[in-house]
Each structure stands twice: as C-alpha cells, then as structure tokens.
Amino acid sequence: MIKQYRKQQHFSLKRILLLILFLLYLWLLLDITLFPILLFPPNSGPFKLGLGRQFFINLIFYVFPMYRPRQLIGNLILLAPLSFFAAIFKTRYRKFGNNLRLMFLSSLLIESLQLIFNIFYLGNRIFDVNDILLNTLGSILGFLFFKLLNLLSGIKKTSTSSKGKDRP
C-alpha cells in the first residue's frame, strides 16, 4: 500500500493520517489477538506450573451468555476498524459481500493463528467459533459506519472522479 502511494507521488494530509491510523490499528490488532507469544518449552518450570496448558478449540456455538461484557464488546468491535479501512483504501471492499467475506476470512485467520500458536506452546489463546461470529458481526458495524460517512461526506463522488483508482 505504501509503495502504491509512493508511485502516485500524491500525499495529502488526510491520506497520511488515514494510513497512520490504519497502521496503528493493525499494530493493536496483532497485540490484542496474538501476543504475548510464550517462549517456554513444555518441560520447563513455567509449563510444569500449569502455564501453557489450555484448550485449543471451542466449537460450542452460542456461549455468549457466559461471556463477560468486556469480552463480548471487544469481539464485536475488534474488526470494525479493519472493515472501515478496507472500504476506504480499496474500492472493491465498498461492496457489502466483498467486505463481509474479507472480514470473515480475517477473523478465521486470527483464530487459526491462535490455534497454531497453542499447538506449539507459543500462545495462551483458543480457537473459538463464537469469536469468529462476533468479529464478523462487528465488522458489519465498521462497514455501516463507512456507508454513513459516505452518505454524509460524499466519499464515493470523489473516488469516481479518480477513474476507479483505489484512493481514499
């Protein structure tokens, strides 16, 4: 994305701020979903104390009543910014189906990485199908927020004047 902007030689303050916000969001997303990575082997002292031993997969649907409010709200808003930024930076994600597909696959990737990290004792997260559902539903909020801003500010009008190029 940065290479694409460098080729265009067109940097506006708005574009730079959006890119900085997007990169900060990606950093926070990785920090929340994948880190810390645990670096002790299975026979080490911390592992013998019970650290690193957890479930790998939760395939039970609809356990939302057991979720804490923080967990429920956090999963709902986790991918909303990604959905919003995807629609801003790439015109193909301004269609609901494309955006929803990208968000579902992003959530599936995050949960799969958590599972892989657990298998190799590098993480303390679980693969949870409810997280995938909540993340995908929450991404709809980001898409709706983009559509609302689009109606209020006319983002679509400015993007069509650039003849289909992916510009915010």
C-alpha positions in Angstrom: 0.0 0.0 0.0 2.8 2.4 0.9 4.6 1.5 -2.4 1.3 2.4 -4.3 1.2 5.8 -2.6 4.9 6.4 -3.4 4.3 5.8 -7.1 1.4 8.2 -7.1 3.5 11.0 -5.6 0.3 12.4 -4.2 0.4 12.7 -0.4 -2.3 14.7 1.2 -2.5 15.2 5.0 -5.8 13.3 5.1 -4.3 10.3 3.3 -1.2 10.3 5.5 -3.3 10.5 8.7 -5.6 7.6 7.5 -2.5 5.5 6.7 -1.0 6.2 10.2 -4.3 5.3 11.9 -4.6 2.1 9.8 -1.0 1.1 10.8 -1.7 1.8 14.5 -4.9 -0.2 14.3 -3.0 -3.2 12.8 -0.4 -3.0 15.5 -3.1 -3.0 18.2 -5.0 -5.8 16.5 -1.9 -8.0 16.5 -1.1 -7.1 20.0 -4.6 -8.0 21.3 -5.1 -11.2 19.3 -1.7 -12.9 19.0 0.6 -11.6 21.7 2.2 -12.3 24.1 4.0 -15.3 22.5 5.1 -17.7 25.2 8.6 -18.8 24.8 9.0 -21.7 27.3 9.1 -25.3 26.3 6.7 -28.0 27.5 9.1 -29.4 30.1 10.2 -26.1 31.6 9.3 -24.8 35.1 6.5 -22.5 34.0 4.9 -25.3 32.0 5.0 -27.6 35.0 3.2 -25.0 37.0 0.3 -25.2 34.6 1.1 -22.3 32.3 0.7 -23.1 28.6 -1.8 -25.8 29.3 -5.2 -24.8 27.9 -7.9 -25.8 25.5 -7.1 -25.4 21.9 -10.6 -25.3 20.3 -14.1 -24.2 21.4 -16.6 -25.4 18.9 -19.7 -24.8 21.1 -21.9 -22.2 19.5 -23.8 -19.6 21.4 -22.0 -19.3 24.7 -22.5 -15.5 24.6 -24.4 -15.5 28.0 -21.2 -16.9 29.6 -19.0 -14.1 28.0 -18.1 -11.1 30.2 -19.4 -7.8 28.8 -15.8 -6.7 28.0 -15.2 -9.8 26.1 -18.4 -9.6 24.1 -18.0 -5.9 23.2 -14.3 -6.4 22.5 -15.0 -9.1 20.0 -17.8 -7.1 18.4 -15.6 -4.0 17.8 -12.3 -5.9 17.0 -12.7 -5.9 13.2 -14.9 -2.9 12.8 -11.9 -0.6 12.0 -10.5 -3.1 9.6 -13.8 -3.2 7.7 -13.9 0.6 7.6 -10.3 1.0 6.4 -10.7 -1.8 3.8 -13.6 0.1 2.3 -11.6 3.4 2.3 -8.4 2.0 0.8 -9.8 -0.4 -1.7 -13.0 0.2 -3.8 -13.8 -3.5 -4.1 -14.4 -3.6 -0.4 -17.1 -1.0 -0.6 -19.5 -3.8 -1.6 -21.1 -5.5 1.3 -20.4 -9.1 0.2 -16.7 -8.5 -0.6 -16.2 -6.7 2.7 -18.0 -9.3 4.7 -16.0 -12.1 3.1 -12.7 -10.3 3.8 -13.7 -9.8 7.5 -14.8 -13.4 7.9 -11.5 -14.7 6.5 -9.5 -12.2 8.6 -11.3 -13.5 11.7 -10.7 -17.1 10.7 -7.0 -16.3 10.1 -6.7 -14.7 13.6 -8.4 -17.7 15.3 -6.3 -20.2 13.2 -3.1 -18.4 14.2 -4.1 -18.6 17.8 -4.7 -22.4 17.4 -1.3 -22.9 15.7 0.5 -20.9 18.5 -1.2 -23.0 21.1 -0.2 -26.2 19.4 3.4 -25.2 19.5 3.1 -23.7 23.1 3.6 -20.2 21.9 0.3 -18.7 22.9 -2.4 -18.8 25.5 -5.4 -18.2 23.4 -8.0 -20.6 22.0 -9.7 -21.1 18.6 -13.3 -20.1 19.3 -16.0 -20.2 16.7 -18.0 -17.6 18.7 -15.2 -15.1 18.3 -15.4 -15.6 14.5 -19.1 -15.0 14.6 -18.8 -11.9 16.8 -15.9 -10.4 14.9 -17.7 -10.9 11.6 -20.9 -9.3 13.0 -18.9 -6.5 14.5 -17.2 -5.8 11.1 -20.6 -5.0 9.8 -20.6 -2.0 12.2 -17.4 -0.8 10.6 -18.9 -1.2 7.1 -22.1 0.6 8.2 -20.0 3.4 9.6 -18.2 3.8 6.3 -21.5 3.9 4.4 -22.8 6.5 6.8 -19.7 8.7 6.3 -20.0 8.0 2.6 -23.5 9.5 2.6 -22.6 12.4 4.8 -19.3 13.4 3.1 -19.6 12.0 -0.4 -16.5 9.8 -0.5 -18.0 7.9 -3.4 -18.2 11.0 -5.5 -14.5 11.8 -5.0 -13.5 8.3 -5.8 -15.4 8.1 -9.1 -13.6 11.2 -10.3 -10.3 9.4 -10.0 -11.5 6.8 -12.6 -11.6 3.8 -10.3 -8.2 4.1 -8.6 -8.1 3.0 -5.0 -7.8 6.3 -3.2 -9.5 7.4 0.0 
